[in-house]
Amino acid sequence: MDIPVHPGDALAQPTRARLFALLGELGRPAATEELAKLLGLHPNGVRIHLERLLAAGLIERRRERIARGRPRDTWVISADAQPGGDPPTGYTALARWLVRSLATAGASSQDLEAVGRRIGCDFMADSGRAGGGEQALFDALASLGFQPEREPVGGDCLIYRLRNCPYREAVRERQQLVCALHRGMTVGMLERVSEGGELASFEAKDPDSGGCIICVRGVVVRQRSPAASPR
């Protein structure tokens, strides 16, 4: 389950967001002590955050009988949970499962790159950015969550350093396939923003630290506005 964060929401507090995510990963009731141990926190502090999640309707409290002593509290994701105030989504998990399915079906990097190219073309056309030049490409990368940063232009080449990987969960599963899809998307977006744009290089990095590098050249670079900011 994805965890949207809105100001004032119960999940806006980092520890509560981690607890909710952990319960989602476990997929079963878990005791306060277990959750505290997994997060490296004191049970008393964890219990306070769990009570806040309970009050927000995000989790349920259950009582588990044990061999000796009083029943203990266990916690589980509520069937009516609406993180962020909306019905839950699971794009992150879905992405991982799709990548696994593609790998099992024998899809190659070339297959994924070809699919990505079509996705990139369609994305630019559907968003109205087609023909928008270099700024449209930069804005598209930003809207997809890559947090792009322009590097100094060298000759006819412009470098984007992507400071975030929004697909990192799926990349951990099958980096070669996911990065091939992203490379294809970049090629497709370039084709749509300007004729004569070319992907000179695509250097994938560790998805958790970001820093992937895209180098484009050709007409699309010369279309860059002199007033454009580095980011």
C-alpha positions as CSV (number, residue, x, y, z in Angstrom):
1,M,0.0,0.0,0.0
2,D,1.4,3.4,-0.9
3,I,1.5,6.1,1.8
4,P,0.5,9.6,0.7
5,V,1.6,12.3,3.1
6,H,-0.5,15.4,3.7
7,P,0.2,18.2,6.2
8,G,-1.6,17.5,9.5
9,D,-2.4,13.9,8.5
10,A,-1.5,11.2,11.0
11,L,1.0,9.8,8.5
12,A,2.8,13.1,8.2
13,Q,4.8,12.1,11.3
14,P,7.7,10.0,10.1
15,T,7.6,7.3,12.8
16,R,3.9,6.7,12.3
17,A,4.5,6.5,8.5
18,R,7.2,3.9,9.2
19,L,4.9,1.9,11.5
20,F,2.0,1.9,9.0
21,A,4.4,0.9,6.2
22,L,5.8,-1.9,8.4
23,L,2.4,-3.3,9.2
24,G,1.6,-3.2,5.5
25,E,4.7,-5.2,4.7
26,L,4.1,-7.8,7.5
27,G,0.5,-8.3,6.3
28,R,-0.5,-9.7,9.7
29,P,-1.2,-8.6,13.3
30,A,2.0,-7.6,15.2
31,A,2.5,-6.9,18.8
32,T,3.8,-3.5,20.1
33,E,7.1,-5.1,21.2
34,E,7.7,-6.7,17.8
35,L,7.1,-3.5,16.0
36,A,9.4,-1.6,18.4
37,K,12.2,-4.1,17.9
38,L,11.9,-4.1,14.1
39,L,12.2,-0.3,14.1
40,G,14.7,0.0,16.9
41,L,12.5,2.1,19.1
42,H,11.2,1.9,22.7
43,P,7.8,0.1,23.0
44,N,6.3,3.0,25.1
45,G,6.9,5.5,22.3
46,V,5.7,3.1,19.6
47,R,2.5,2.5,21.6
48,I,1.7,6.2,21.6
49,H,2.1,6.4,17.8
50,L,0.0,3.2,17.4
51,E,-2.8,4.8,19.4
52,R,-2.7,7.8,17.1
53,L,-3.0,5.6,14.0
54,L,-5.8,3.8,15.7
55,A,-7.7,7.1,16.4
56,A,-7.2,8.0,12.7
57,G,-8.9,4.8,11.6
58,L,-5.8,3.5,9.9
59,I,-5.2,0.4,12.1
60,E,-7.1,-1.9,14.3
61,R,-6.3,-3.2,17.8
62,R,-6.7,-6.9,18.5
63,R,-6.2,-8.9,21.7
64,E,-4.1,-12.0,21.5
65,R,-4.2,-14.6,24.2
66,I,-0.9,-15.9,25.4
67,A,0.1,-18.9,27.5
68,R,0.8,-16.8,30.6
69,G,-0.3,-13.4,31.7
70,R,-2.9,-11.1,30.3
71,P,-3.8,-10.9,26.6
72,R,-1.5,-8.6,24.7
73,D,-2.4,-5.9,22.1
74,T,-1.6,-6.6,18.5
75,W,-2.1,-4.2,15.6
76,V,-3.1,-4.7,12.0
77,I,-4.0,-2.5,9.0
78,S,-7.7,-1.5,9.2
79,A,-9.9,-2.8,6.4
80,D,-11.3,0.7,6.1
81,A,-8.0,2.5,6.2
82,Q,-7.7,5.5,3.9
83,P,-4.1,6.8,4.1
84,G,-4.1,10.4,3.1
85,G,-7.9,10.5,3.3
86,D,-8.4,8.6,0.0
87,P,-8.9,5.0,-0.9
88,P,-5.5,3.2,-0.7
89,T,-3.3,2.6,-3.7
90,G,-0.6,0.1,-4.3
91,Y,1.4,1.3,-7.3
92,T,4.7,0.5,-5.7
93,A,3.8,-3.2,-5.1
94,L,2.1,-3.5,-8.5
95,A,5.3,-2.2,-10.2
96,R,7.4,-4.9,-8.4
97,W,4.9,-7.6,-9.4
98,L,4.7,-6.5,-13.0
99,V,8.5,-6.5,-13.3
100,R,8.6,-10.1,-11.8
101,S,6.0,-11.2,-14.3
102,L,7.9,-9.7,-17.2
103,A,11.1,-11.4,-16.1
104,T,9.3,-14.7,-15.7
105,A,7.7,-14.3,-19.2
106,G,11.2,-13.9,-20.7
107,A,10.9,-10.2,-21.6
108,S,14.3,-8.8,-22.7
109,S,15.8,-5.4,-22.1
110,Q,15.3,-4.6,-25.8
111,D,11.6,-5.5,-25.4
112,L,11.2,-3.2,-22.4
113,E,13.1,-0.4,-24.1
114,A,10.8,-0.6,-27.1
115,V,7.7,-0.5,-24.8
116,G,9.2,2.4,-22.9
117,R,9.8,4.4,-26.1
118,R,6.0,4.2,-26.9
119,I,5.1,5.1,-23.4
120,G,7.4,8.2,-23.5
121,C,5.9,9.3,-26.8
122,D,2.3,8.9,-25.5
123,F,3.1,10.6,-22.2
124,M,4.4,13.7,-23.9
125,A,1.4,13.8,-26.3
126,D,-1.2,13.2,-23.6
127,S,0.3,15.8,-21.3
128,G,0.4,18.5,-24.1
129,R,4.2,18.8,-23.9
130,A,4.9,17.6,-27.4
131,G,7.0,20.1,-29.3
132,G,7.8,22.0,-26.1
133,G,11.6,21.7,-26.5
134,E,14.1,21.2,-23.7
135,Q,12.1,22.8,-21.0
136,A,9.2,20.4,-21.7
137,L,11.6,17.5,-21.3
138,F,12.9,18.8,-18.0
139,D,9.4,19.5,-16.7
140,A,8.3,16.0,-17.7
141,L,11.2,14.4,-15.8
142,A,10.3,16.5,-12.7
143,S,6.6,15.6,-12.9
144,L,7.5,11.9,-12.9
145,G,9.4,12.3,-9.7
146,F,13.0,12.2,-10.8
147,Q,14.0,15.5,-9.3
148,P,16.2,16.4,-12.3
149,E,19.1,18.9,-12.1
150,R,20.8,20.4,-15.1
151,E,24.6,20.1,-15.3
152,P,26.7,22.7,-17.2
153,V,26.3,22.4,-21.0
154,G,29.4,21.1,-22.7
155,G,29.4,21.8,-26.4
156,D,26.3,20.3,-27.9
157,C,25.5,18.2,-24.9
158,L,23.2,18.8,-21.9
159,I,23.4,16.6,-18.8
160,Y,20.5,15.8,-16.4
161,R,21.4,14.4,-13.0
162,L,18.3,12.6,-11.6
163,R,18.5,13.0,-7.9
164,N,15.6,10.6,-7.1
165,C,14.5,7.2,-8.5
166,P,10.7,7.0,-8.2
167,Y,10.9,3.4,-9.4
168,R,13.4,2.3,-6.8
169,E,11.3,-0.5,-5.3
170,A,10.9,-2.1,-8.7
171,V,14.5,-1.4,-9.6
172,R,15.7,-3.4,-6.6
173,E,13.8,-6.4,-8.1
174,R,15.1,-6.2,-11.7
175,Q,17.3,-3.2,-12.3
176,Q,18.2,-4.1,-15.9
177,L,14.6,-4.4,-17.0
178,V,13.3,-1.3,-15.2
179,C,16.2,0.9,-16.4
180,A,15.7,-0.3,-19.9
181,L,12.1,0.8,-19.7
182,H,13.2,4.2,-18.4
183,R,15.8,4.6,-21.1
184,G,13.1,3.8,-23.7
185,M,10.8,6.4,-22.1
186,T,13.5,9.0,-22.3
187,V,14.1,8.3,-26.0
188,G,10.3,8.5,-26.7
189,M,10.0,11.8,-24.8
190,L,12.9,13.3,-26.7
191,E,11.3,12.4,-30.0
192,R,8.2,14.2,-29.0
193,V,9.7,17.4,-27.6
194,S,11.9,18.1,-30.6
195,E,13.0,16.8,-33.9
196,G,16.7,16.2,-33.9
197,G,17.1,15.4,-30.2
198,E,19.2,12.4,-29.4
199,L,20.0,10.5,-26.2
200,A,23.8,10.4,-26.1
201,S,24.1,8.3,-23.0
202,F,22.1,6.9,-20.1
203,E,24.0,6.0,-17.0
204,A,22.1,4.1,-14.3
205,K,23.1,4.4,-10.6
206,D,22.0,2.9,-7.3
207,P,18.3,3.5,-7.0
208,D,18.4,4.3,-3.3
209,S,21.0,7.1,-3.7
210,G,19.8,8.4,-7.1
211,G,22.2,10.2,-9.4
212,C,21.4,8.5,-12.7
213,I,22.8,10.6,-15.5
214,I,21.1,11.4,-18.9
215,C,23.0,13.1,-21.6
216,V,21.1,14.6,-24.5
217,R,22.4,16.4,-27.6
218,G,21.3,17.9,-30.8
219,V,18.6,20.5,-31.6
220,V,16.9,20.0,-28.2
221,V,20.0,21.3,-26.4
222,R,20.1,24.5,-28.5
223,Q,16.4,25.1,-27.7
224,R,17.2,25.5,-24.0
225,S,16.4,29.0,-22.8
226,P,19.4,30.9,-21.6
227,A,17.4,32.0,-18.6
228,A,16.6,28.5,-17.6
229,S,17.6,27.7,-14.0
230,P,20.0,24.9,-13.3
231,R,17.1,22.9,-11.8
